Amino acid sequence: MFARVETFQPESGDIDDLVSAQQHTVGLVRTMNGNMGGYVLVDRDTGHVMNITFWQSEEDRHAADGEFEASPHRGTVGSYGVAMQESLKTT
């Protein structure tokens, strides 16, 4: 599993617009092949915003680059391999 993390430090008045745009973008890429989920995280006290999406393969993650690049807001992007994955047990 692979994760794509994009971090933002918007101007104080732009945070709601940024969060809305990121929710839209993450919602789009969650429908793509190989996507395993995604979140938009917000810390309004510090003004930090990040989106995290999870992918089955690096190829799947790269296929989503166009959607992220089409967003009106660009942040700092990092790509990570997921070192630990927890599984849920059902009874």
Secondary structure, DSSP 4 states (H G I P E B T S, - for coil): -EEEEEEE---GGGHHHHHHHHHHHHHHHTTSTTEEEEEEEEETTTTEEEEEEEESSHHHHHHTHHHHHTSS---EEEEEE-S--------
